[in-house]
Amino acid sequence: MEASLKEAQELMTTILKDIDSICRKNNINYWIESGTLLGAVRHKGFIPWDDDIDIGMLREDYNKFLEIANKELKDDVILCNFKNEKNVQYQWSKVKHKYSEIIEDGNTSEKSGLFVDIFPYDFYSREGNDFASKLKKRYKKKFAVLHYSSLDNKSINNSSDKVKKYICKILKIFLNKTFNELCSDVVKEITVKERNKEDVLSYGIEVTAYDNYLEYNDIFPLTDISFENITVKSPNKKEKYLKQLYGEDYMKLPKHEDRVFHNNGIFIMKKRNF
């Protein structure tokens, strides 16, 4: 049955609670980030119109979580990424609820269970000219080709986009890779870089859609923070992080017309029992 945004948020909070429990049990560091952190600081939970949860992990913790997640998660949720899900359009991992559907904005043909996004983080040279940075730039263009060529017609709104999609379809032929194969290629090239005191943190090499460079001490040591009715991990310097991402006025509510969520429908067929 169709669900309200509030019902979806409550369900996603239970997934986050499960992830937190697994991480604390297995000494895995994670932190809430982006709009999820903004919501925790400004609203003590979700931004009222937000429909997702984002968390980050250092590569070593991320790999450890991937190894144990599906053994420890409850039966009604599953860890998904390019390794176990076909035709994905994301390069990170998601913990998905099996008995719900969210139709994501921008691609009406793609349906997914309600989920929590989990992003890997790697260390990068401050100068941005190390192997990891070059590798990320190289793959970013290839991922863009595959992403744009796969968007359905309803996602293409103007003539210039249609031309771009056509060009990408042609380039995709020469690339001769599926999204999953390209993800596998980039992950094979990753060598977990040990931290140098001059290094900065950013999204993993394979996560080419986003860039946000952070000081190690902005994230660590992690601190507890309240989110809805649970306690989760958060970055050390929350104010600095949020100002960098959202500007000095991050505590100020946006205009009413800018308070939008990113889906075209939410359906929950089976609620979680707690």
C-alpha positions in Angstrom: 0.0 0.0 0.0 1.1 3.6 -0.6 3.0 5.0 2.4 3.5 8.5 3.7 6.9 10.0 3.9 6.8 9.8 7.7 6.2 6.1 7.5 9.1 5.7 5.1 11.4 7.7 7.4 10.4 5.5 10.4 11.2 2.4 8.4 14.6 3.7 7.3 15.4 4.7 10.9 15.0 1.0 11.9 17.5 0.1 9.1 20.0 2.6 10.3 19.5 1.3 13.9 20.4 -2.2 12.6 23.5 -0.9 10.8 24.6 1.0 13.9 24.2 -2.2 16.0 26.3 -4.3 13.6 29.0 -1.7 13.4 29.3 -1.2 17.2 29.3 -5.0 17.7 32.1 -5.5 15.1 34.2 -2.3 15.8 33.3 -0.8 12.4 33.5 3.0 12.3 30.8 4.8 10.3 29.2 8.3 10.4 26.0 9.9 9.2 26.7 12.5 6.6 25.3 15.1 4.1 21.5 15.7 4.6 21.3 13.1 7.3 23.8 14.9 9.5 22.1 18.2 8.7 18.8 16.7 9.8 20.3 15.4 13.0 21.8 18.8 13.9 18.9 21.0 12.8 15.9 18.8 13.3 17.1 16.1 15.7 16.3 13.6 13.0 15.2 13.7 9.4 14.9 16.9 7.5 11.1 16.9 7.3 11.0 16.5 3.5 14.1 14.1 3.2 13.6 10.6 1.9 17.0 9.0 2.3 19.8 8.3 4.8 23.5 8.6 4.0 26.4 7.2 6.0 30.2 7.1 5.3 32.9 4.6 6.1 36.7 4.5 5.6 37.6 1.9 3.0 38.9 -0.6 5.6 35.6 -0.4 7.6 33.6 -0.5 4.4 35.2 -3.7 3.2 34.7 -5.3 6.6 31.0 -4.3 6.6 30.5 -5.7 3.1 31.9 -9.1 4.3 29.6 -9.5 7.3 26.5 -7.4 6.5 24.2 -10.0 4.9 25.1 -12.5 7.6 24.1 -10.2 10.3 21.3 -8.1 8.8 17.7 -9.1 9.5 16.0 -11.2 6.9 13.8 -8.4 5.6 16.8 -6.3 4.4 19.7 -7.0 2.1 23.0 -5.3 1.3 23.1 -4.4 -2.4 25.8 -3.1 -4.8 27.2 -3.7 -8.2 28.5 -7.2 -7.1 25.1 -8.7 -6.4 22.6 -6.5 -8.3 22.2 -6.2 -12.1 21.8 -2.9 -13.9 22.6 -0.7 -11.0 23.2 3.0 -11.5 25.2 3.7 -8.4 28.8 2.9 -7.4 28.4 2.6 -3.6 26.3 0.2 -1.5 22.8 0.3 -0.1 21.0 -1.7 2.6 17.6 -2.2 1.1 14.2 -3.2 2.6 12.9 -6.1 0.6 9.2 -5.4 1.1 8.9 -1.7 0.0 9.2 0.3 -3.2 10.4 3.8 -3.8 10.2 5.2 -7.3 13.2 7.5 -7.6 12.9 10.9 -9.3 14.8 11.2 -12.6 14.3 7.6 -13.6 10.7 6.5 -13.4 11.6 3.0 -14.7 13.8 2.2 -11.7 12.2 1.0 -8.5 14.0 0.2 -5.3 13.2 -0.8 -1.8 13.6 1.9 0.9 17.3 2.0 1.7 20.3 3.5 3.5 23.2 4.6 1.3 26.7 3.6 2.4 29.6 5.4 0.9 33.3 4.3 1.0 35.9 6.9 1.7 39.6 6.9 0.6 42.7 9.0 1.4 43.9 11.4 -1.3 47.0 13.4 -1.7 46.3 17.0 -0.8 47.7 18.1 -4.2 45.2 15.8 -5.9 47.8 14.4 -8.3 48.3 10.9 -6.8 47.3 7.7 -8.5 43.9 7.6 -6.8 42.9 11.0 -7.9 44.0 10.4 -11.5 42.1 7.0 -11.5 38.9 8.7 -10.2 39.0 11.3 -13.0 39.6 8.7 -15.7 36.6 6.6 -14.6 34.3 9.5 -14.0 33.9 10.1 -17.7 33.2 6.5 -18.4 30.6 6.3 -15.7 28.9 9.4 -17.1 28.6 7.8 -20.5 27.0 4.7 -19.1 24.6 6.6 -16.8 23.3 9.0 -19.4 22.9 6.4 -22.0 20.7 4.3 -19.7 18.3 7.0 -18.6 14.7 6.4 -19.8 13.0 8.9 -22.1 10.9 10.4 -19.3 14.1 11.5 -17.7 15.2 13.5 -20.7 13.5 16.9 -20.7 15.0 18.9 -23.5 16.5 18.6 -27.0 20.1 19.1 -25.8 19.7 16.3 -23.3 18.4 14.0 -26.1 21.4 14.8 -28.2 23.7 14.1 -25.3 21.9 10.8 -24.7 22.3 9.8 -28.3 26.1 10.6 -28.2 26.5 8.6 -25.0 24.8 5.6 -26.6 27.3 5.7 -29.4 30.2 6.1 -27.0 28.8 3.2 -25.0 29.3 0.9 -27.9 33.0 1.7 -28.1 33.3 1.5 -24.3 31.9 -2.0 -24.5 31.3 -2.3 -20.7 28.3 -2.7 -18.5 28.0 -0.5 -15.4 28.8 -3.5 -13.2 31.9 -4.5 -15.2 33.2 -0.9 -15.0 32.7 -0.9 -11.2 34.6 -4.1 -11.0 37.4 -2.7 -13.1 37.9 0.3 -10.9 37.7 -1.6 -7.6 40.4 -4.0 -8.9 42.7 -1.1 -9.3 42.2 0.2 -5.7 45.0 -0.3 -3.3 43.9 0.9 0.2 46.2 3.9 0.8 47.6 4.3 4.2 47.0 7.6 5.8 49.7 10.3 5.4 49.3 13.2 7.8 49.0 15.5 4.8 46.2 13.5 3.2 42.6 14.4 2.9 39.5 12.2 2.9 36.9 12.0 0.1 34.4 9.6 -1.4 35.9 6.3 -2.7 37.6 6.1 -6.0 34.6 4.4 -7.6 32.2 7.0 -6.4 32.7 9.4 -9.2 29.3 11.2 -8.8 30.4 13.2 -5.8 33.4 15.1 -4.5 33.8 16.5 -1.0 37.3 16.7 0.5 37.6 16.6 4.3 40.3 16.8 6.8 40.8 13.6 8.8 40.3 15.5 12.1 37.0 16.9 10.8 35.6 13.3 11.0 37.6 11.7 13.7 37.2 11.0 16.6 33.6 10.2 16.0 30.9 11.3 18.4 27.4 10.1 19.2 24.4 12.2 18.2 20.6 11.7 18.4 18.7 10.9 15.3 15.0 10.5 15.7 14.7 8.0 18.6 18.1 6.4 18.2 21.8 7.2 18.8 24.2 7.1 15.9 27.8 8.1 15.0 28.6 11.5 13.6 31.7 13.5 12.5 33.9 15.2 15.1 33.6 18.8 13.7 30.0 18.9 12.6 29.7 22.6 12.3 32.8 22.9 10.0 31.5 20.0 7.9 28.1 21.4 7.5 29.4 24.9 6.7 31.6 23.5 4.0 28.8 21.6 2.4 25.8 23.9 2.9 27.2 27.3 3.7 27.2 29.5 6.8 23.4 29.6 7.0 23.0 25.8 7.2 20.7 26.1 10.2 18.3 28.3 8.3 15.4 26.6 6.6 15.3 26.9 2.8 12.4 28.6 1.0 9.2 26.6 1.0 9.5 25.9 -2.8 13.0 24.4 -2.3 11.8 21.9 0.3 11.4 18.9 -2.1 11.9 15.2 -1.9 13.2 13.0 -4.7 10.7 10.3 -5.3 7.6 9.7 -7.3 5.9 7.3 -4.9 6.5 5.2 -1.8 5.0 1.8 -1.1 5.4 -0.4 1.9 4.0 -4.0 1.5 5.3 -5.3 4.8 6.3 -3.2 7.8 9.2 -4.1 10.1 8.4 -5.7 13.4 10.2 -4.2 16.5 
